[in-house]
Amino acid sequence: MLDLSLSLPADQPLRILCLGAHADDIEIGAGGTIRRLLQERPGGVDLRWVVFSASEERRAEAHASAARFSEGAREVELTLHDFRENFLPGQWTAVKEALHAAGQDFAPDLVLTHHQRDKHQDHRTLAELSWNAFRDHLVLEYEIPKYDADLGQPNVFVPLSADVAAFKCSALAELFPSQAGKPWFDAETFRATLRLRGLECNSPTRYAEAFHGRKLRL
């Protein structure tokens, strides 16, 4: 399979806007891809990391996790909003304003956000508004395995090394202890998802993260 790569000059910083409805969403959906890009971009990576809902306990987790996953970035800006969890659709106007503000002075090259067909109402709302706010950008919608069985059929795959895959799985389990009671939230689930997506794209490293790319320009 022919690999496609970002056309940005190698010596120019890559600006990535990471959007997550909840404290662990970005890491679950795109943590491995972020780590790979940080390793491969000699010109550096600038990250703007925006979480829309986080309780007091989860805010601490979000800070620690964003710091771990963004190690090596040229610049990192973390924003934690206090929107009411599970009620983002009812806060439509304020969420939209926050999204527009996130990219206003950043001009991202890549936007990582939720999949628009995700069955969680917060994820779905953020995905829809992401496309409204970033109309002329490369937007990749990540996936989150969960009880709803809504992973779908992604069409963009990012192979991950075994080391990056292992980092992602162990870091998630370590950095989000508040989620340990959820039956789906464990290293086995995350590794299985990476292996399945690696199989689907014939990843030379066996592992991959997958995204939905609704608009790509070659």
N, C-alpha and C positions, 0 to 999 in steps of 0.2 A: 504494500500500500504506500502511495506517495505521501510523504509528510509535508504539511504546510507549516510555515513559521510566520511569526510577526515580522512585518516589513520595516519596523522601526530600526534606524541605525543602531548597531550594537553599542556604540559609545554614547548613546543618548538615553537618559533615564526613562524607564517605562513607568507610566503613571497608572496605578490600578485603584479603582474605587470598589471597595468591598462592602456589600450591603447585606445585613442580616436582620431578620425580624426579632430574633432572640439571641442570647449570649453565645450559643455554640453553633449557630447555623453556618456561619462562614467557614469555620474549621471543618465541620462535617462535610459540607458540600464542595469546598474548594481548597482546603488546607494543604493538600499535597501539591496541587498546581501552583499555589503561592510559593511553597518551599522550592519547587523546581525552578520557577522563574527567578527567585532570589539567588539560586546557585548559578544560573546560566547567564545572567545579565551583567557583563563587566562594567557597563555604564551605570549600573545601579537601578534600584527600584524604589519609587516613591509610593507609599501606601496611604490611602485614606480609608479608615476602618470605621464603619458606622453601624451601630447596633441600636435598634429602635425600642426594644423593651427589655428591661432587666431589673429584677428586684434587688434589694440591698445585697443579699448573698451572691446573687448571680452577677452583680456589677464587679465584685471582687474577682470572680472567676473570669469574667470577660477581660479585665485588665491583665491578669496573669497570662491568659491564653493568647491574647493579641500580642503581648510582648514576646512570648515564646515562638509563635508562628512567624513573626515578622523579624526575627533576628537576622541581621545582615542587611536590612533595608537601608537605603540612603536617608530617607525621611519617613516618619510614621506619625500620623495624626489619628488619634482615637476619639470618637464621639459616641457617648452613651446617652440616648434619649430615655425618657421615662413614660413613654406611651403605655397605656393599659394593655397588658398581655391578653391575647385572645380576642381583643376588641378593636383591632386596627381598622376594619371596614367602617366602624362608626366614628373614626377619627380621620376620615379621608382628607379633609382640607389641610389639617395640620401636618399629616404625614407627607402630603404632596409638597407643601412648603418646605419641609425639612429636606426632602430629596433634592429639590431645586437648589437649596442652599448648599448641599453637600458638594455639588459639582460646579458651583458658580465661579469660584476662584481657583479651581483645580484642573479643569479641562482633562479628564481622564482619557487615556488611550484604550483602556479596557474596563468594562463594568461587569462585576460578578454579582449576580442577584439570584433570587428564587425562580423556580419554574412556574410559569403562569397556570399550569394545570395541576399544581400541587393542591391537595385537598384541605390543607390547613388554611383557614381563612386569613391569618396574618401573612403567611407566605404568599398566597395568591394575590392579596392586595398590594403587597410591596412589589411583586413582579409586574403587575399591570401598571403601577405608577412609575416604575423604573423606565418602562418603554415610553411613557409619556414625557418624562423628564430628559431622557437621553435618546433623542431621535436620530442623531447622526453619529452614533458611536458603535464600537464593537461591544455587543452585550452578549454574555454567555450566562445561561440560566442553569444553575447547579441543582443537584437532586439530594434529597434527604430520605434515607430508608426509615420507615416507621410502620406503625400498625395499619395505616390506611391503605397500604399496598398500591401506591400511586407512582411508582418509579418511571413507568412509561418506556419509550424507546428513544433514547438520546441519539444525536447525530454528530457530536463532536467529542473526541476522545483525547486525553492527555496521558501518555504513558508515564509511569512513575517508577523510579528505581526501587529495589527491595528495601533499601535503607530509608527512603522517603516514606514508603508505605508503612514500614515499621514505626517510624517516628510519629506519623499521623495517628495510628491506632493506639499507641502507648500514651501519647500526649493527651488525647481526648479522654481516655480513662483516668488519667492522673489529674487533669486540670479542671474537670467538671464533676466533682464528687456529689453535687446536689442531684445529679441525674442518674446516679448509680442504681437507684431502685427501679428504673424503667427497664422492662424486660428486653427491649431492643437495643438499649444503649450499652454496648460493650465492644471490646476489641474484636471479638469474633464476627460480629455483624459488619463492622467497618472493613475488616480484612476480606470478608466474603464478597462485599460489594465491589471492592477494588479488584479482586481476582476475576469476578464475573465480567466486569467492564474490560479488563485486560484481555480476557478470552475473546470478547466480542470484536475487539479491534486488532486482534493478533499482536498484542503488545510484545515487543522483544524482551521486555523486562517482566512479563506476566501480569503486571498490575497497571491499572489506569483509573483516572477519574473521568466521569462523563458529564457532558453538558448538552443543553438544547441551544443550538445556534439558529435563530429564526431569520437572521439577516446577516449574510457574510459577503464581503466584496473581495474577489480574487484579482 
